[in-house]
Amino acid sequence: MPPPKLTVSEWADEYRVISQANAEPGKWRTTRVPYQREPMDLVSDPSVQRITLMWGAQTGKTDGLINNTIGYYIHQDPKSIMVMHPTQTDLNTWIEAKLTPLINETPALTERVAKPRSRDGVNNKTMKGYPGGYLMFSWSGSPNTQRGRSAPVILCDEIDGYEFNAEGDPVQLLWQRSATFGDARKLIETSTPTIKGISRIEKSFDASDQRRFYIPCPSCYTMQILKWGNVKWVKDELGDHDPTTAYYQCVGCEYHITDSDKIVALKKGEWRSEKPFKGHAGFHLNELYSPFRRWRDIVQSFIDKKQSGDLQSFVNVSLAETWEEEGESANDHELFARREKYDYQVPDDFWVLTAGVDVQDDRLEIEVVAWDDEERSANIDYRVIYGDPSDNPGEGIWKELDHFLNGTYNGKYGVYQIASACVDSGGHHTSRVYDYCKTRRKNRIFAIKGRGGEGLPIVSSPYRRASGREKRKVELYIVGVDGVKLTVMRRLQLSEPSAPGYCHFPEERDADYFKQLTAEKLVTRYKQGQAVRSWSKPSNARNEALDCRVYAFAALKILNPVWSALVTDRSFGQAEEKETSETAEAAETAKDTRPLDKIVNKRAKRSNVRRRRGFASSW
């Protein structure tokens, strides 16, 4: 006779035996961790294809959901399973500490899984065989452990520790390999979260129906989710914390919920979703729910982490929440609120116009910025030109860019033109940008390439790159984008218009522009014990406006050798000032079409520097 149809929780209560190495060995009891019942039972629900657990420490997400799911499919509903861990070390640790005791201590599994070195089945470090399927292992950094395998059940543990490999996102690669199983396939993801906007488990939970566990207050019966803000404790006369006084304060009647009250309330709790169910069930649970952790233990953990400066680990591991790092950034709402009405297209006292061009696969985005002598800036224009950047220079999208960059803007004292522009060559259309810029050097349109890293100059001296069949050289400027972004962000935070570097914006700019301008944040992360500062943004956020501002600022810095000349050369106003010999000489310098690094004071002499050639110097 076939075995009776059981859910995963019913199977665990009937057959699962917990290893003697655990804190509570013996028969598995779902009543001990009642919040695990619903996630486990959804594994055997055919209407559910994906389950996400964004859970904290000591809540049993691995031993409960992952291990019981494996046992259920091996014994109750045989089919192949793929299990993935972040690293090979994590995988081996799980096999030795969790999987092997699960199989050896549970008789229903011991008799089905092939014995090591047996001729009747497979049992090694890469897979274990049983009647009806295989249990296969992989880790995120090894594409070889993911190729040539397919299974209807995919179990991914601690996915926030996964690394992108040469073939892409390892979770999606495994999920794609189960596509042939159709509606019978199932993906289970578990993890504690990490950085906000980067965390994989957070993105997966956001895409789910977002279920949270509500428990009743023993006094007023108000259903509530457990939050860290309601955990209270007493400080003594000296201000020292006393974790032994910790309790949970009810949100309804302010009743002091004790540890024993929590255990009773857990059995009466229920999961409630915040979004409609569409085949993807997501569960969020923090350490406050754990029956194995007392209030005082959690408070002591918080105090220790705070004193050691490692509060992020408490937020991630205990509260199961993403960590939002502090860093250099600007507020898009504040910038949007301070927009102003210009009297002219170019406000008073702004003399030089530059442009930054960001090249995308289907468009060009351009910002025109006006500057004064203290580098205060004013956004003048922002334009998007749609088309194919693979067009030949002088045609299609590049012809439209020429027309735009040759345009004029009205000011109080006359008409202004764009003095210089920088075009990003770091995307998929590098050769087209080179071809476009090499014939427009006299118009001061330069090809640039951004380079990340601290300590780099804003703009490095140009070097020549061959471009096109004619092998004509194009001057390529390297822009230290990290330093420029830091400068831009700090200037966006200025609130006093008279301050040098203050940024003005016209009332025509919409909210999306400011979101792009402030999309990135300079954060500090720790890699192998060392602090690394880098710019980051949410994966779905756009930052073209910020890139354009960086390139426009680079164009200003490239113009520095002829700054005073450009004020006269590019301001075609009707000022009544009498031209002096000094301004005439400056204007003559501005019209010079030689490379900018060759434009020097006529009285100064520069020696020729010969470039040494050869493999070593090139390297």
N, C-alpha and C positions, 0 to 999 in steps of 0.2 A: 504494500500500500504506500502511496506517496505520503510524504510528511504533511501535517496540517499546515494550512496557510497562516503564517504569522507575520506581524509587522516586525520591524527591526528591534523596537523596544521589547516586544513580547519574546522575540528570539533571545535577546540578551538576558532577560529575566529567567528564561527557561534553561538556557545552555551555557551562558558565559560564566567563566570562572576567573576571578582576578588573582594575579600572581601574588605569592607570598612576599615579594619585594615591595608591594604597594603599602600605603598607610592603612588601608582597610581591605585586607585580603579576604577571599572567600567568594560566595555567590554574588553576582551582580544584582544590584537593586536600583531600578530607575527611580523609585520613590525617594531615594537619597538625593538625587539630582533631578527633580521633577521638570526643570526647564529643558532638559535634554529630550524628553519624550516626543514632543512635536517635531523637532528637526529630524530625529531618527525615523519616525514613522513616515515622514514625507519621502524618505529614500525609497520606500516600497510603494509609493503613490505614483501610478503611471501618468498622472496629469502634471507632474513636476519634472522638469528637465534640468534645473539648475538650483543649487542650494549654496548660499553664502553665509559663513559664520564669521562675523567681525567680533570676536570674543577676547576677553582679557585672560590673564593668567589664572591658574587654579580653578578653571571652570569646566575642564574635562572635554575640550573640543577635539583633541586628538584621540584620547583613550575612549571617549564616548562615541563620537560620530564616525571617525575614520576607522578605528579598530572594530567596532561593532558592525559597521557596514561591510567590512571585509569578511568577518565571520558569517554574517547573514548570507552573503552571496555564495560563499564557498559551500555552506551547508544547506541553505534553504532554496536558493534560486541560482544554481551554478551558471556562471558566465565569467568571461575574462575581465580583469581589472588592471588598470595602470595607476601606479602610485608615484607621485613626484615630490621631491624635497629640494630645498634650496641648493645644498652642496652634497658631495659624496660623503663627507663626514657626517652631516645631519642624517643622511639616509642610513648609513651603517649604524649610527647610534640608535635610530628608531628600530631598525631590524633587531638589534641585540637586546635593547631594553624594553621594547613594546611588542613587536610582532612575534618574535620567538617565544616569549612567555605566553602570549595569547594562544598560539598553536599548541604548545606543550601542556598548558594547564587546562585547556578546554577539550575534553574527550571527543566531542562531536567534530572537532577540527583535526585532532591528532590522527584519527583513523582515516581521514580523507586526503590530507596533504601528503605528497610523496616524501618518502624518507630521504635524507641526505645520502648521496652515493648509491641510490637505488637504481636498479635496472628497469623498474616499472614506471618511472616518472622522472621529472626534472625538479631538482631542489638545489639551487646554487645562489650566488650573490646577485644574479641578474633576474631570476624568476623562480617561482615555485609552482609546480603543477598539481592539479587535483582533477577529479572527474568532472568534465564540463567546461574547463577553462584553465587559464594561467593567471597568476599574480605576478605582474611585471614591474620592475623598479627603474626609476630614472631620476636624474637631478638636472636642475635648470641649465647649468653651464655646459652640459654635454649633449650636443645634437645627436651624437651616435647612439645614445641610449633612448632616443625618441624616434629614430628612423626604423622603417620596416615593421612597425608594430601598430596594431589597432585593437581597440577594446571598447565595449559599450559603456563601461563605467570608468570615469576619470576622477581620481582623488588627488587634489593638490593641497599640500599642507604648508602653512607659513609662506604664502605666496608673495608677501612684501619683501622677502629675502631673495626673490628670484632675480637673475640677471638676464638681460637680453643676450641671446647667443647669435651666432652668425646667420641664423635663419629667421630670427625675429623673436616675438614674444613666445616663450615656451608653453604657457597655458593655452594660447590660441592654437599653437601647433598641435598639441595633444588633442584638443577639442575638435580640430579639423580632421584628425585621423579617425575619429569616431563617427564621422558624418554618414558613413554607409549604413549605420545601424538605425538611422531615422529617429522616430519618436522613442525608441527603446534606449537611446543613449542618455547618460546622466553625468553631470559635472558637479563636483562638490569642491568648494574652495573654502579654506579656513586660514585665519591669520590674525595676529595682533596688528593694528595699523601703525604707520610710521609718519611720514611728512605729509601735511595737508597739500592736496593738489597733485601729489606724486604717488600716494599710497594706492596700490592695486586693489586691496581689499575694500578700501573706501569707495573706489569707483564701482566695484562690483556691487557693493551694498546699495549705493545710490541708484543703481539700475534695477534693483529688486523691489519687492513690495514693502520693504522696511518694517520688519516686525520688532516690537520691543515687549519685554516681559513686565507685566503689571502684577503687583501683589497688594493685598488689602492690609490696611492698618488694623491691628488687633483691637483698637479702641473705638475708632469711628468708622471703620470698614471702607475708608476712602481708597480706591484703587490708584496706584501710583507706581512710577518707575523710580528706581533707586539712583540718586544723583549725589555726586561728591559734595556739592554745596550744602547738603542737609546732614552731613556727618559732623557732629559737634563733640568738643572735648574741652576740658578746663585747663586754665593756666594758673600756676601758683602765684604767690605774692611777688616772687622774683621774676615772673614772666616766663618761667620754664613750662614747657608743655607736659601734660600728664596724660599719656595715651590710655591709661587704665580707666579713665573716666569717660571714654568714648561711647557714644550712642548715636542712633539715627533718629532725627526729628521728623515726625509725620508732617506732610505739607497741609493736612487738613486741620488737625486738632493739636499739633505740636506735641503729641505723645512721644515719649522716649522709647523707641523700639529697641529691645535688647537682642542679643545674639540668639537666645532661645526663641524669642518672638519671631525672628526672621525665619528660622527653620520651619516653624509652624505655618507662617504666611506663604512660604515657597510652595507648599503643597496645595494651596488654594489659588495660586497665581495662574495667569493665562497670557498667551501671546496675542498682541493686537497689531494689525498692520496699519500703515499710514498711507499706502498707495494701493491701487488695484492689483490683484494677482494676475500675472500673465505668463505663468509657467516658471517664474523665477522667484523663489522664496529667500528672503534675506533676514538674518537674525543678528541683533546687536545685544551684547551682554557684557557688563563689566565685572570686576572682581568683587564688588560689593554683594553680589548675589551668591557667591560661593559659600556653601555650608561648611567648607573646610577652613575658612578664614574668618577670624573674629574682628570686630570693629577696631579693637586696640591694636591688632597686628597690622591692619591696613594703615592706621594713623601713624604707627611707628615707622612703617615703610615710607610714608610720605615725608616725615620729618627727616629721616636719614637721607633720602634722595635730594631733598631741598638743601640740606646742609652741605652735601657733596657737590652741589651744582649740576646734578643730573636729573632735573625735574622732568625732562622729556621721557625718560624711561618709565616714570610713574604714570604719566599721562597715556603713553602708548600701551604699556603692558598691563597696568592695573585698571585704568579707566577705559581702555579700549577706544580711545579717541585719538584723532590725528593731531600731530604737534605742528602748530603754526609758528615758524621761527620769526624772531624779530630781525629786522634788517633795514637797510636803506631802501626806502620806497616813498612814493607820493600818493596823496589821496585824490582819486579822480573826481569825487563829488565836490570837494573844495575847489578844485580847478574849474570845474563846470560852473560853479556858483559865482565865480569872480570874472566871468567873461565881460567884455566891455565893448562899447560901440566906438569904432574908429571914425574920426572926422574924414579921413582919406584912406585909400587902400594902404598906403604906407604912413604910419603915424609920424608926428613931428619928432625931430631929432634922431631918426633912424636913417642911416646913410647907405649902408651896404647890404645888398641882398644876395643870399646864397641859397642853393637848393640841394636836397638829398633825394636820391632816386633809389628805391628798393625794387629789385627785379624778382617777380614771382613767375610761376610757370604759365600763367594766363593773363598777366597784367603788369603794369608798372604803377607804382605808387610814389607820388612826388610831394614833398613839402617845401614851400618857399618861406624863408625866415629872414627878417630884417634885423640888423644889428646896429648898435651905437658904439661909441668909442670905449665904453665900460662893459661891453659885451652883454648889455641888456638885450633881450630878444623880443620879437613880435611875430607871431604867426600871421603870415600874409595870405597864403593860399595853400590848399591841399587838394590834389587832383589824382584821380585814378584813371589810367588809360588802359582799356581792355584790348587784348590782341595777343598775337603769338610772338614772343621774344626771339624765336628762331628766324624771324624775317631778316632779310639782308639790310644792312645799314642804309638809311635813306629811303626805306620803303616801310609800309605798314605802320606798326606800332612805333618804330624808331623815327619815322617821318613826323608822326604826331608829337613825339617828344621834342624834336627839333623846333616845331612850331610853338610848343608851350614854352621852352626855355628861351626862345627869342622874343617872347611877349614883353609887354611893358606894364608898369603899375604907376598909378597917379599918386603924387604926394603934394604937400602944401607948396613946395618950391619947384615943382616940375614933374618930370617923368623919370622913372627908375627902371633899370634893367637888371637882370640877374648877373651878378659879377662872376660867379663861379658855381659849379655843380659837381657833385661826386656821385658816381654810379657804382653800385655794388656789383662786383664780379665774382662773388663767392658762391653763387647758386649753380643751377644747371645750364646756364647760358654764358659761361665764361668767355668763350671765343667770340660770341656776338658782341659782348660788352667791349672787349678789346678792339674789335673791328670798328665799333662805333666811336670809341674815344680817341683812337690814334689819329684820326683825321680832324679832330675837333679840339686839339690842344690849344690852338690860337684863341678859341672861345672859352678857354679855361674850363673845359669839361674833362674830368679826370676819372680814370678807373681806380677803384680802391678795393681793398680786401680786408675784412675785419680779422683780428687775431686776439684771442682771449688770453688772460693772464695778468697778474699784478706786476706793476713796475714798468710796463711798456710805455713808450712815449705816445702822445695823442696821435701824431702823424710822423711816420718815419720817412727819411729821405727816399725819393723814388728810385726804383731800379727798372731797367728796361726788359720787357718780355716780348719775344717774337710772336707775331700774330698774322694769320692769313697766309695765302699762297705766296704773296710777295715778300713774306718774312720782314715786314716793316715792324719797327719797334714801337711799343706802347709803354708810356710811363705808368707804372703801377705803384700807388701809395699804400702802405700798410698802416691801418688804423688800429690803435689799441682800444678796442671797443669797451673793455671792462672799465678803464679809467674814464672814458668819455661818458659812459652810462652813469657812473658815480657822480660826475660833475653835473650832468643833466638832472639827475634825481635831486641832488642837493639844491640846485637852483629852482626846481619846481616847488620846493618846500618854502622858499622865501615868500614872506607876506608883505614886505614893505616895498612899494614900487620904486622908491629911490635907491634901493640897494643894488650894487653892481651885480649883474647876472640875472636880475628879475625877469620873469617871463610873462609876456602879455598874450592874450588870446581874444579873437573877435567873437562877437555874439553868434556868428554863423556856425561855429563848430558845435557838433552834436555830442551826445554823451558817449557814443561808441568811440569817437576819436580819443577822448580822455581815458577810456578804459584801455585802449591800445597803448597810449603814451605811458601809462603807469602799470602795465601788465607785469613787468619783471620786478623782482626784489633781490637785493644782495643779501645772501644768507651765509651763515657760517656752519659748516658741517665738519664732523670729525671722521677722518679716514686713517685707520691704522695709528690712532693716537695723535694725529696731527690735525690742526685746525685748517680748513681749506675754505676760502671765501669765493663764492661763485654766484652768478646771476641765474635765477630760475623763475619759471612761470608755470601756471597750470597747463596741462597738456592741451586743453581745448581753447586756450586763450590766444588771441591775436596780438602781435606786437609790431606791426608794420609802421605805425606812427612813431614809435620810439626809435626804430631803426632809421627812419627818414630824418628824425631830428639829430641823431648821431652823425649821419653822413653830412647834413647841412653844417653842423659844427666843425666837422673835419674840413669841409670846403673853406670855412672861415680861416682855419689855422693855416691852410695851404696858402692863403692870400696874404699872410702876415708880412712878407717882404715888401709888398707894395700897398700896404694898408692906406697910407696917407694919399697915395696917388689915386687909388680907387675911389676915395671920397670925392675927388674932383672929377675923375674920368667917368664915373657911373652916375653922378648926380647931374642930370641934364636940366637943372632948374633955372630959374630966372633970377638968381641971386645977383645983387648989384655990387658985390665985392670986386675990387680991382685985382686982376690977375697979377701976381708977382712972379719974379724970375724963379722963385723956389717952387711955386705951385705949377708953373709951366714945365719945369724939369720933372716934377713928379708925374704930371700927366703924360709926358713923353715916355717915362719909365713904364707907366701902366700899359701903353700901347705896344711895348716891346713884346715880340712873339717868341723870344727865346725861352728855354726852360726857366722856371722861376728861380731855381737855385743858382742860375747864372746872372740874374739881375742883381747887381750890387752897386754900391756907390762908386762913381767913376774914379774917385781918388784912391780907392782901395784896390789892392792887387791880390789875387788869389793864385796860389801855385797849383799847377796841374797835378792831380793825384792819379797815378797809373794803377789800374786794377790788376792784381796778380791773378793769373789764370792757372788752371790745373785742377786735378781731382780734389786735392786736399782743401784748396781755398774754396772750391765750389761746395764741398761738403760742409 
